[in-house]
Amino acid sequence: MTSSCDYGSIDILMATYNGEKYVREQIESVKSQSYRNWRMLVSDDGSSDRTRDIVSSEMNDDARVQWADNRGGHGGSYENFMCLLRQSDSDYSMFCDQDDVWLPNKVEVTLEKMRELEAEFPDAPLMVFTDLEVVDESLNVISESFDRMVEIDPTRVKLTDLLVSAVAPGCTIMLNKRLRVLVNKYRNNGGVRVHDWWVSLVAAGTGHIGYVPLATIRYRQHSNNQIGASKISLVKSILTTSVKSAKTSVLDMMKRADACNGAFGSELSDDDRESLQAFLAIPNSAWPRRVALLMRAGVWKSGLLRKAGQFITVLAMKFPEELMQKGQPE
Protein backbone atom coordinates (compact mmCIF):
# COMPACT_ATOMS: atom_id res chain seq x y z
CA MET A 1 0.00 0.00 0.00
CA THR A 2 1.40 3.40 -1.00
CA SER A 3 1.18 6.32 1.41
CA SER A 4 -0.55 9.39 -0.05
CA CYS A 5 0.97 11.71 2.58
CA ASP A 6 4.17 13.63 2.02
CA TYR A 7 5.91 14.67 5.22
CA GLY A 8 9.25 15.63 3.69
CA SER A 9 12.03 14.42 1.45
CA ILE A 10 14.30 11.55 2.45
CA ASP A 11 17.80 10.65 1.27
CA ILE A 12 18.53 6.93 1.47
CA LEU A 13 22.30 6.50 1.63
CA MET A 14 23.67 3.20 0.34
CA ALA A 15 27.35 2.29 0.56
CA THR A 16 28.37 -0.60 -1.68
CA TYR A 17 31.40 -2.84 -2.08
CA ASN A 18 31.40 -6.13 -4.01
CA GLY A 19 27.71 -6.58 -3.32
CA GLU A 20 26.55 -8.06 -6.63
CA LYS A 21 24.81 -11.00 -4.97
CA TYR A 22 22.21 -9.02 -3.04
CA VAL A 23 22.29 -5.36 -4.08
CA ARG A 24 19.55 -5.58 -6.71
CA GLU A 25 17.14 -7.18 -4.23
CA GLN A 26 17.90 -4.45 -1.70
CA ILE A 27 17.31 -1.63 -4.16
CA GLU A 28 14.07 -3.24 -5.32
CA SER A 29 12.87 -3.39 -1.72
CA VAL A 30 13.53 0.34 -1.37
CA LYS A 31 11.66 1.03 -4.60
CA SER A 32 8.69 -0.84 -3.13
CA GLN A 33 8.38 1.45 -0.09
CA SER A 34 4.92 2.75 0.78
CA TYR A 35 6.44 6.22 1.30
CA ARG A 36 7.49 7.56 -2.09
CA ASN A 37 9.29 10.88 -1.56
CA TRP A 38 12.82 9.58 -1.38
CA ARG A 39 16.09 9.67 -3.29
CA MET A 40 18.72 6.93 -3.05
CA LEU A 41 22.35 8.04 -3.21
CA VAL A 42 24.78 5.18 -3.88
CA SER A 43 28.51 5.35 -3.25
CA ASP A 44 30.67 2.44 -4.39
CA ASP A 45 34.02 1.87 -2.70
CA GLY A 46 35.88 0.33 -5.64
CA SER A 47 33.96 -2.90 -6.26
CA SER A 48 35.67 -5.46 -8.51
CA ASP A 49 32.49 -7.44 -9.26
CA ARG A 50 29.29 -6.42 -11.09
CA THR A 51 27.94 -4.18 -8.32
CA ARG A 52 28.28 -0.95 -10.29
CA ASP A 53 26.66 -2.44 -13.39
CA ILE A 54 23.71 -3.69 -11.37
CA VAL A 55 23.23 -0.36 -9.62
CA SER A 56 23.45 1.46 -12.95
CA SER A 57 20.73 -0.75 -14.41
CA GLU A 58 18.51 0.07 -11.42
CA MET A 59 19.16 3.76 -12.02
CA ASN A 60 17.95 3.41 -15.59
CA ASP A 61 14.72 1.97 -14.24
CA ASP A 62 14.12 4.59 -11.53
CA ALA A 63 15.54 8.12 -11.62
CA ARG A 64 15.34 8.37 -7.83
CA VAL A 65 18.35 5.99 -7.63
CA GLN A 66 21.50 8.04 -8.27
CA TRP A 67 25.25 7.84 -7.98
CA ALA A 68 26.83 9.99 -5.30
CA ASP A 69 30.12 11.74 -5.93
CA ASN A 70 32.66 9.55 -4.15
CA ARG A 71 35.77 10.89 -5.94
CA GLY A 72 37.60 7.61 -6.26
CA GLY A 73 36.55 5.60 -3.23
CA HIS A 74 37.08 5.76 0.51
CA GLY A 75 38.76 2.58 1.74
CA GLY A 76 36.13 1.59 4.28
CA SER A 77 32.47 1.71 5.19
CA TYR A 78 32.87 4.51 7.78
CA GLU A 79 34.20 7.04 5.29
CA ASN A 80 31.87 5.80 2.57
CA PHE A 81 28.78 6.41 4.69
CA MET A 82 30.06 9.71 6.05
CA CYS A 83 30.79 10.93 2.52
CA LEU A 84 27.20 10.08 1.61
CA LEU A 85 25.89 11.94 4.65
CA ARG A 86 27.85 15.05 3.65
CA GLN A 87 26.10 14.98 0.26
CA SER A 88 22.63 14.51 1.71
CA ASP A 89 20.43 17.61 1.57
CA SER A 90 16.90 16.28 2.13
CA ASP A 91 14.72 16.77 5.19
CA TYR A 92 15.78 13.38 6.55
CA SER A 93 18.57 10.88 5.92
CA MET A 94 18.64 7.09 6.30
CA PHE A 95 21.52 4.62 6.02
CA CYS A 96 21.13 1.56 3.82
CA ASP A 97 23.27 -1.57 3.64
CA GLN A 98 23.67 -3.35 0.34
CA ASP A 99 22.60 -6.83 1.40
CA ASP A 100 19.39 -6.51 3.42
CA VAL A 101 15.73 -6.31 2.43
CA TRP A 102 13.60 -3.39 3.59
CA LEU A 103 10.04 -4.21 4.58
CA PRO A 104 7.53 -2.12 2.58
CA ASN A 105 6.58 0.22 5.45
CA LYS A 106 10.09 0.80 6.82
CA VAL A 107 10.40 4.42 5.75
CA GLU A 108 6.81 5.26 6.66
CA VAL A 109 6.99 3.70 10.15
CA THR A 110 10.33 5.35 10.94
CA LEU A 111 9.14 8.73 9.72
CA GLU A 112 6.00 8.50 11.84
CA LYS A 113 8.17 8.11 14.94
CA MET A 114 10.39 10.96 13.81
CA ARG A 115 7.35 13.23 13.46
CA GLU A 116 6.27 12.31 17.00
CA LEU A 117 9.70 13.37 18.29
CA GLU A 118 9.61 16.57 16.26
CA ALA A 119 6.27 17.49 17.83
CA GLU A 120 7.80 17.00 21.28
CA PHE A 121 11.22 18.52 20.50
CA PRO A 122 10.59 20.88 17.54
CA ASP A 123 14.06 22.40 17.30
CA ALA A 124 16.24 19.47 18.38
CA PRO A 125 18.65 17.15 16.57
CA LEU A 126 16.78 13.84 16.40
CA MET A 127 17.48 10.20 15.56
CA VAL A 128 15.12 7.23 15.25
CA PHE A 129 16.02 3.55 15.04
CA THR A 130 14.06 0.31 14.89
CA ASP A 131 14.34 -3.41 15.53
CA LEU A 132 15.29 -5.88 12.77
CA GLU A 133 14.29 -9.37 11.69
CA VAL A 134 17.38 -11.58 11.43
CA VAL A 135 17.40 -13.89 8.39
CA ASP A 136 19.84 -16.21 6.64
CA GLU A 137 21.13 -15.84 3.08
CA SER A 138 17.86 -17.19 1.68
CA LEU A 139 15.74 -14.92 3.90
CA ASN A 140 14.67 -17.73 6.22
CA VAL A 141 13.94 -16.27 9.65
CA ILE A 142 16.60 -16.83 12.32
CA SER A 143 15.06 -14.47 14.85
CA GLU A 144 12.06 -12.17 14.68
CA SER A 145 13.92 -9.64 16.84
CA PHE A 146 17.56 -8.65 16.56
CA ASP A 147 17.34 -6.84 19.89
CA ARG A 148 16.12 -9.94 21.74
CA MET A 149 18.59 -12.17 19.91
CA VAL A 150 21.68 -10.19 20.89
CA GLU A 151 20.19 -9.01 24.20
CA ILE A 152 20.20 -5.29 23.39
CA ASP A 153 18.33 -2.91 25.64
CA PRO A 154 17.09 -0.23 23.22
CA THR A 155 16.20 2.07 26.11
CA ARG A 156 19.89 2.57 26.96
CA VAL A 157 20.35 5.66 24.79
CA LYS A 158 21.87 8.17 27.19
CA LEU A 159 25.34 9.39 26.26
CA THR A 160 26.88 7.50 29.18
CA ASP A 161 25.14 4.30 28.04
CA LEU A 162 26.32 4.67 24.46
CA LEU A 163 29.93 5.15 25.52
CA VAL A 164 29.72 1.53 26.66
CA SER A 165 27.78 -0.14 23.85
CA ALA A 166 25.88 0.71 20.69
CA VAL A 167 22.21 -0.14 20.39
CA ALA A 168 21.20 1.21 16.96
CA PRO A 169 22.25 -0.66 13.79
CA GLY A 170 22.97 1.89 11.10
CA CYS A 171 20.60 0.29 8.61
CA THR A 172 17.67 1.22 10.88
CA ILE A 173 18.68 4.84 11.60
CA MET A 174 16.92 7.99 10.42
CA LEU A 175 18.39 11.45 11.14
CA ASN A 176 16.62 14.76 10.87
CA LYS A 177 18.35 17.69 9.18
CA ARG A 178 19.50 19.29 12.44
CA LEU A 179 21.31 16.14 13.50
CA ARG A 180 22.83 15.63 10.07
CA VAL A 181 24.29 19.15 10.15
CA LEU A 182 25.95 18.44 13.50
CA VAL A 183 27.29 15.02 12.50
CA ASN A 184 28.83 16.59 9.40
CA LYS A 185 30.22 19.45 11.49
CA TYR A 186 31.82 17.45 14.29
CA ARG A 187 35.01 15.52 13.61
CA ASN A 188 35.51 12.08 15.08
CA ASN A 189 39.19 11.75 16.10
CA GLY A 190 39.13 8.01 15.40
CA GLY A 191 37.93 6.98 18.84
CA VAL A 192 34.65 5.72 17.37
CA ARG A 193 35.21 3.26 14.56
CA VAL A 194 31.77 2.83 12.99
CA HIS A 195 29.48 5.48 11.51
CA ASP A 196 26.24 4.46 13.24
CA TRP A 197 27.84 4.53 16.69
CA TRP A 198 29.20 8.01 16.05
CA VAL A 199 25.82 9.26 14.83
CA SER A 200 24.16 7.76 17.93
CA LEU A 201 26.65 9.46 20.26
CA VAL A 202 26.15 12.85 18.61
CA ALA A 203 22.37 12.38 18.83
CA ALA A 204 22.52 11.40 22.51
CA GLY A 205 24.84 14.27 23.39
CA THR A 206 23.04 17.04 21.53
CA GLY A 207 19.45 15.93 21.01
CA HIS A 208 17.07 13.02 21.43
CA ILE A 209 16.74 9.41 20.25
CA GLY A 210 13.51 7.52 19.56
CA TYR A 211 12.96 3.80 19.12
CA VAL A 212 10.38 1.77 17.20
CA PRO A 213 9.97 -1.75 18.69
CA LEU A 214 9.13 -3.18 15.29
CA ALA A 215 11.31 -4.99 12.77
CA THR A 216 11.50 -2.91 9.59
CA ILE A 217 14.31 -4.79 7.85
CA ARG A 218 15.22 -8.36 6.99
CA TYR A 219 18.79 -8.27 8.28
CA ARG A 220 20.63 -10.81 6.17
CA GLN A 221 23.39 -12.89 7.74
CA HIS A 222 26.02 -14.32 5.42
CA SER A 223 29.74 -15.02 5.27
CA ASN A 224 30.65 -11.51 4.06
CA ASN A 225 28.87 -9.51 6.78
CA GLN A 226 31.13 -6.81 8.22
CA ILE A 227 29.15 -6.72 11.44
CA GLY A 228 26.50 -9.34 11.97
CA ALA A 229 24.23 -10.81 14.60
CA SER A 230 25.08 -13.68 16.94
CA LYS A 231 23.46 -15.01 20.05
CA ILE A 232 25.22 -14.22 23.32
CA SER A 233 25.92 -17.35 25.36
CA LEU A 234 26.83 -17.59 29.02
CA VAL A 235 30.30 -18.83 28.05
CA LYS A 236 30.84 -15.83 25.77
CA SER A 237 29.64 -13.49 28.50
CA ILE A 238 32.18 -14.96 30.92
CA LEU A 239 34.98 -14.82 28.36
CA THR A 240 34.34 -11.14 27.71
CA THR A 241 35.25 -10.46 31.33
CA SER A 242 38.78 -11.85 30.87
CA VAL A 243 41.57 -9.50 31.89
CA LYS A 244 42.76 -8.70 28.37
CA SER A 245 39.31 -8.10 26.91
CA ALA A 246 38.24 -6.11 29.98
CA LYS A 247 41.19 -3.76 29.53
CA THR A 248 40.46 -3.39 25.83
CA SER A 249 36.82 -2.64 26.60
CA VAL A 250 37.70 0.09 29.11
CA LEU A 251 40.23 1.63 26.72
CA ASP A 252 37.65 1.69 23.93
CA MET A 253 35.17 3.44 26.23
CA MET A 254 37.82 6.01 27.08
CA LYS A 255 38.57 6.62 23.41
CA ARG A 256 34.89 7.12 22.64
CA ALA A 257 34.56 9.53 25.56
CA ASP A 258 37.59 11.47 24.34
CA ALA A 259 36.18 11.64 20.79
CA CYS A 260 32.89 13.03 22.09
CA ASN A 261 34.56 15.47 24.44
CA GLY A 262 36.83 16.82 21.72
CA ALA A 263 34.08 17.11 19.11
CA PHE A 264 31.09 18.43 21.04
CA GLY A 265 31.96 18.52 24.73
CA SER A 266 31.13 22.20 24.95
CA GLU A 267 27.59 21.53 23.64
CA LEU A 268 26.68 18.94 26.26
CA SER A 269 24.35 19.37 29.19
CA ASP A 270 26.03 20.05 32.52
CA ASP A 271 25.39 16.48 33.68
CA ASP A 272 26.82 14.86 30.54
CA ARG A 273 29.82 17.18 30.54
CA GLU A 274 30.56 16.36 34.16
CA SER A 275 30.25 12.64 33.41
CA LEU A 276 32.71 12.86 30.52
CA GLN A 277 35.21 14.93 32.47
CA ALA A 278 35.07 12.57 35.44
CA PHE A 279 35.51 9.52 33.23
CA LEU A 280 38.44 11.02 31.31
CA ALA A 281 40.13 12.00 34.60
CA ILE A 282 40.33 8.37 35.71
CA PRO A 283 43.58 7.40 33.88
CA ASN A 284 45.48 10.29 35.48
CA SER A 285 44.22 9.62 39.00
CA ALA A 286 45.42 7.35 41.79
CA TRP A 287 43.31 4.23 42.27
CA PRO A 288 41.46 5.32 45.43
CA ARG A 289 40.22 8.42 43.58
CA ARG A 290 39.19 6.33 40.59
CA VAL A 291 36.31 4.85 42.58
CA ALA A 292 34.73 8.26 43.14
CA LEU A 293 35.33 9.32 39.54
CA LEU A 294 33.76 6.17 38.11
CA MET A 295 30.73 6.58 40.35
CA ARG A 296 30.40 10.22 39.32
CA ALA A 297 30.79 9.41 35.63
CA GLY A 298 28.09 6.75 35.65
CA VAL A 299 29.60 4.97 32.64
CA TRP A 300 28.69 1.39 33.44
CA LYS A 301 28.26 -1.83 31.54
CA SER A 302 24.98 -3.67 31.99
CA GLY A 303 24.77 -6.75 34.22
CA LEU A 304 26.35 -7.41 37.59
CA LEU A 305 29.19 -9.58 36.26
CA ARG A 306 30.23 -7.07 33.62
CA LYS A 307 30.02 -4.16 36.07
CA ALA A 308 32.21 -6.01 38.57
CA GLY A 309 34.79 -6.76 35.89
CA GLN A 310 34.76 -3.14 34.74
CA PHE A 311 35.13 -1.85 38.31
CA ILE A 312 38.15 -4.04 39.07
CA THR A 313 39.76 -3.25 35.73
CA VAL A 314 39.40 0.53 36.09
CA LEU A 315 40.95 0.43 39.56
CA ALA A 316 43.87 -1.80 38.67
CA MET A 317 44.90 -1.06 35.09
CA LYS A 318 47.71 1.16 33.89
CA PHE A 319 46.50 3.46 31.14
CA PRO A 320 48.48 4.51 28.05
CA GLU A 321 50.27 7.84 28.27
CA GLU A 322 48.07 9.46 25.62
CA LEU A 323 44.96 8.84 27.72
CA MET A 324 46.63 10.04 30.90
CA GLN A 325 47.16 13.39 29.21
CA LYS A 326 43.47 13.80 28.31
CA GLY A 327 42.01 14.36 31.76
CA GLN A 328 43.20 16.28 34.78
CA PRO A 329 43.78 14.41 38.05
CA GLU A 330 41.17 15.03 40.70
C-alpha positions as CSV (number, residue, x, y, z in Angstrom):
1,M,0.0,0.0,0.0
2,T,1.4,3.4,-1.0
3,S,1.2,6.3,1.4
4,S,-0.5,9.4,0.0
5,C,1.0,11.7,2.6
6,D,4.2,13.6,2.0
7,Y,5.9,14.7,5.2
8,G,9.2,15.6,3.7
9,S,12.0,14.4,1.4
10,I,14.3,11.5,2.4
11,D,17.8,10.6,1.3
12,I,18.5,6.9,1.5
13,L,22.3,6.5,1.6
14,M,23.7,3.2,0.3
15,A,27.4,2.3,0.6
16,T,28.4,-0.6,-1.7
17,Y,31.4,-2.8,-2.1
18,N,31.4,-6.1,-4.0
19,G,27.7,-6.6,-3.3
20,E,26.5,-8.1,-6.6
21,K,24.8,-11.0,-5.0
22,Y,22.2,-9.0,-3.0
23,V,22.3,-5.4,-4.1
24,R,19.5,-5.6,-6.7
25,E,17.1,-7.2,-4.2
26,Q,17.9,-4.5,-1.7
27,I,17.3,-1.6,-4.2
28,E,14.1,-3.2,-5.3
29,S,12.9,-3.4,-1.7
30,V,13.5,0.3,-1.4
31,K,11.7,1.0,-4.6
32,S,8.7,-0.8,-3.1
33,Q,8.4,1.4,-0.1
34,S,4.9,2.8,0.8
35,Y,6.4,6.2,1.3
36,R,7.5,7.6,-2.1
37,N,9.3,10.9,-1.6
38,W,12.8,9.6,-1.4
39,R,16.1,9.7,-3.3
40,M,18.7,6.9,-3.0
41,L,22.4,8.0,-3.2
42,V,24.8,5.2,-3.9
43,S,28.5,5.3,-3.3
44,D,30.7,2.4,-4.4
45,D,34.0,1.9,-2.7
46,G,35.9,0.3,-5.6
47,S,34.0,-2.9,-6.3
48,S,35.7,-5.5,-8.5
49,D,32.5,-7.4,-9.3
50,R,29.3,-6.4,-11.1
51,T,27.9,-4.2,-8.3
52,R,28.3,-0.9,-10.3
53,D,26.7,-2.4,-13.4
54,I,23.7,-3.7,-11.4
55,V,23.2,-0.4,-9.6
56,S,23.4,1.5,-13.0
57,S,20.7,-0.8,-14.4
58,E,18.5,0.1,-11.4
59,M,19.2,3.8,-12.0
60,N,17.9,3.4,-15.6
61,D,14.7,2.0,-14.2
62,D,14.1,4.6,-11.5
63,A,15.5,8.1,-11.6
64,R,15.3,8.4,-7.8
65,V,18.4,6.0,-7.6
66,Q,21.5,8.0,-8.3
67,W,25.2,7.8,-8.0
68,A,26.8,10.0,-5.3
69,D,30.1,11.7,-5.9
70,N,32.7,9.6,-4.2
71,R,35.8,10.9,-5.9
72,G,37.6,7.6,-6.3
73,G,36.5,5.6,-3.2
74,H,37.1,5.8,0.5
75,G,38.8,2.6,1.7
76,G,36.1,1.6,4.3
77,S,32.5,1.7,5.2
78,Y,32.9,4.5,7.8
79,E,34.2,7.0,5.3
80,N,31.9,5.8,2.6
81,F,28.8,6.4,4.7
82,M,30.1,9.7,6.0
83,C,30.8,10.9,2.5
84,L,27.2,10.1,1.6
85,L,25.9,11.9,4.6
86,R,27.8,15.0,3.6
87,Q,26.1,15.0,0.3
88,S,22.6,14.5,1.7
89,D,20.4,17.6,1.6
90,S,16.9,16.3,2.1
91,D,14.7,16.8,5.2
92,Y,15.8,13.4,6.6
93,S,18.6,10.9,5.9
94,M,18.6,7.1,6.3
95,F,21.5,4.6,6.0
96,C,21.1,1.6,3.8
97,D,23.3,-1.6,3.6
98,Q,23.7,-3.4,0.3
99,D,22.6,-6.8,1.4
100,D,19.4,-6.5,3.4
101,V,15.7,-6.3,2.4
102,W,13.6,-3.4,3.6
103,L,10.0,-4.2,4.6
104,P,7.5,-2.1,2.6
105,N,6.6,0.2,5.4
106,K,10.1,0.8,6.8
107,V,10.4,4.4,5.8
108,E,6.8,5.3,6.7
109,V,7.0,3.7,10.1
110,T,10.3,5.3,10.9
111,L,9.1,8.7,9.7
112,E,6.0,8.5,11.8
113,K,8.2,8.1,14.9
114,M,10.4,11.0,13.8
115,R,7.4,13.2,13.5
116,E,6.3,12.3,17.0
117,L,9.7,13.4,18.3
118,E,9.6,16.6,16.3
119,A,6.3,17.5,17.8
120,E,7.8,17.0,21.3
121,F,11.2,18.5,20.5
122,P,10.6,20.9,17.5
123,D,14.1,22.4,17.3
124,A,16.2,19.5,18.4
125,P,18.6,17.2,16.6
126,L,16.8,13.8,16.4
127,M,17.5,10.2,15.6
128,V,15.1,7.2,15.2
129,F,16.0,3.5,15.0
130,T,14.1,0.3,14.9
131,D,14.3,-3.4,15.5
132,L,15.3,-5.9,12.8
133,E,14.3,-9.4,11.7
134,V,17.4,-11.6,11.4
135,V,17.4,-13.9,8.4
136,D,19.8,-16.2,6.6
137,E,21.1,-15.8,3.1
138,S,17.9,-17.2,1.7
139,L,15.7,-14.9,3.9
140,N,14.7,-17.7,6.2
141,V,13.9,-16.3,9.6
142,I,16.6,-16.8,12.3
143,S,15.1,-14.5,14.9
144,E,12.1,-12.2,14.7
145,S,13.9,-9.6,16.8
146,F,17.6,-8.6,16.6
147,D,17.3,-6.8,19.9
148,R,16.1,-9.9,21.7
149,M,18.6,-12.2,19.9
150,V,21.7,-10.2,20.9
151,E,20.2,-9.0,24.2
152,I,20.2,-5.3,23.4
153,D,18.3,-2.9,25.6
154,P,17.1,-0.2,23.2
155,T,16.2,2.1,26.1
156,R,19.9,2.6,27.0
157,V,20.3,5.7,24.8
158,K,21.9,8.2,27.2
159,L,25.3,9.4,26.3
160,T,26.9,7.5,29.2
161,D,25.1,4.3,28.0
162,L,26.3,4.7,24.5
163,L,29.9,5.2,25.5
164,V,29.7,1.5,26.7
165,S,27.8,-0.1,23.9
166,A,25.9,0.7,20.7
167,V,22.2,-0.1,20.4
168,A,21.2,1.2,17.0
169,P,22.3,-0.7,13.8
170,G,23.0,1.9,11.1
171,C,20.6,0.3,8.6
172,T,17.7,1.2,10.9
173,I,18.7,4.8,11.6
174,M,16.9,8.0,10.4
175,L,18.4,11.5,11.1
176,N,16.6,14.8,10.9
177,K,18.3,17.7,9.2
178,R,19.5,19.3,12.4
179,L,21.3,16.1,13.5
180,R,22.8,15.6,10.1
181,V,24.3,19.2,10.1
182,L,25.9,18.4,13.5
183,V,27.3,15.0,12.5
184,N,28.8,16.6,9.4
185,K,30.2,19.4,11.5
186,Y,31.8,17.5,14.3
187,R,35.0,15.5,13.6
188,N,35.5,12.1,15.1
189,N,39.2,11.7,16.1
190,G,39.1,8.0,15.4
191,G,37.9,7.0,18.8
192,V,34.6,5.7,17.4
193,R,35.2,3.3,14.6
194,V,31.8,2.8,13.0
195,H,29.5,5.5,11.5
196,D,26.2,4.5,13.2
197,W,27.8,4.5,16.7
198,W,29.2,8.0,16.1
199,V,25.8,9.3,14.8
200,S,24.2,7.8,17.9
201,L,26.6,9.5,20.3
202,V,26.2,12.8,18.6
203,A,22.4,12.4,18.8
204,A,22.5,11.4,22.5
205,G,24.8,14.3,23.4
206,T,23.0,17.0,21.5
207,G,19.4,15.9,21.0
208,H,17.1,13.0,21.4
209,I,16.7,9.4,20.3
210,G,13.5,7.5,19.6
211,Y,13.0,3.8,19.1
212,V,10.4,1.8,17.2
213,P,10.0,-1.8,18.7
214,L,9.1,-3.2,15.3
215,A,11.3,-5.0,12.8
216,T,11.5,-2.9,9.6
217,I,14.3,-4.8,7.9
218,R,15.2,-8.4,7.0
219,Y,18.8,-8.3,8.3
220,R,20.6,-10.8,6.2
221,Q,23.4,-12.9,7.7
222,H,26.0,-14.3,5.4
223,S,29.7,-15.0,5.3
224,N,30.7,-11.5,4.1
225,N,28.9,-9.5,6.8
226,Q,31.1,-6.8,8.2
227,I,29.2,-6.7,11.4
228,G,26.5,-9.3,12.0
229,A,24.2,-10.8,14.6
230,S,25.1,-13.7,16.9
231,K,23.5,-15.0,20.1
232,I,25.2,-14.2,23.3
233,S,25.9,-17.3,25.4
234,L,26.8,-17.6,29.0
235,V,30.3,-18.8,28.0
236,K,30.8,-15.8,25.8
237,S,29.6,-13.5,28.5
238,I,32.2,-15.0,30.9
239,L,35.0,-14.8,28.4
240,T,34.3,-11.1,27.7
241,T,35.3,-10.5,31.3
242,S,38.8,-11.8,30.9
243,V,41.6,-9.5,31.9
244,K,42.8,-8.7,28.4
245,S,39.3,-8.1,26.9
246,A,38.2,-6.1,30.0
247,K,41.2,-3.8,29.5
248,T,40.5,-3.4,25.8
249,S,36.8,-2.6,26.6
250,V,37.7,0.1,29.1
251,L,40.2,1.6,26.7
252,D,37.6,1.7,23.9
253,M,35.2,3.4,26.2
254,M,37.8,6.0,27.1
255,K,38.6,6.6,23.4
256,R,34.9,7.1,22.6
257,A,34.6,9.5,25.6
258,D,37.6,11.5,24.3
259,A,36.2,11.6,20.8
260,C,32.9,13.0,22.1
261,N,34.6,15.5,24.4
262,G,36.8,16.8,21.7
263,A,34.1,17.1,19.1
264,F,31.1,18.4,21.0
265,G,32.0,18.5,24.7
266,S,31.1,22.2,25.0
267,E,27.6,21.5,23.6
268,L,26.7,18.9,26.3
269,S,24.3,19.4,29.2
270,D,26.0,20.0,32.5
271,D,25.4,16.5,33.7
272,D,26.8,14.9,30.5
273,R,29.8,17.2,30.5
274,E,30.6,16.4,34.2
275,S,30.3,12.6,33.4
276,L,32.7,12.9,30.5
277,Q,35.2,14.9,32.5
278,A,35.1,12.6,35.4
279,F,35.5,9.5,33.2
280,L,38.4,11.0,31.3
281,A,40.1,12.0,34.6
282,I,40.3,8.4,35.7
283,P,43.6,7.4,33.9
284,N,45.5,10.3,35.5
285,S,44.2,9.6,39.0
286,A,45.4,7.3,41.8
287,W,43.3,4.2,42.3
288,P,41.5,5.3,45.4
289,R,40.2,8.4,43.6
290,R,39.2,6.3,40.6
291,V,36.3,4.8,42.6
292,A,34.7,8.3,43.1
293,L,35.3,9.3,39.5
294,L,33.8,6.2,38.1
295,M,30.7,6.6,40.3
296,R,30.4,10.2,39.3
297,A,30.8,9.4,35.6
298,G,28.1,6.8,35.7
299,V,29.6,5.0,32.6
300,W,28.7,1.4,33.4
301,K,28.3,-1.8,31.5
302,S,25.0,-3.7,32.0
303,G,24.8,-6.7,34.2
304,L,26.4,-7.4,37.6
305,L,29.2,-9.6,36.3
306,R,30.2,-7.1,33.6
307,K,30.0,-4.2,36.1
308,A,32.2,-6.0,38.6
309,G,34.8,-6.8,35.9
310,Q,34.8,-3.1,34.7
311,F,35.1,-1.8,38.3
312,I,38.1,-4.0,39.1
313,T,39.8,-3.2,35.7
314,V,39.4,0.5,36.1
315,L,40.9,0.4,39.6
316,A,43.9,-1.8,38.7
317,M,44.9,-1.1,35.1
318,K,47.7,1.2,33.9
319,F,46.5,3.5,31.1
320,P,48.5,4.5,28.0
321,E,50.3,7.8,28.3
322,E,48.1,9.5,25.6
323,L,45.0,8.8,27.7
324,M,46.6,10.0,30.9
325,Q,47.2,13.4,29.2
326,K,43.5,13.8,28.3
327,G,42.0,14.4,31.8
328,Q,43.2,16.3,34.8
329,P,43.8,14.4,38.1
330,E,41.2,15.0,40.7
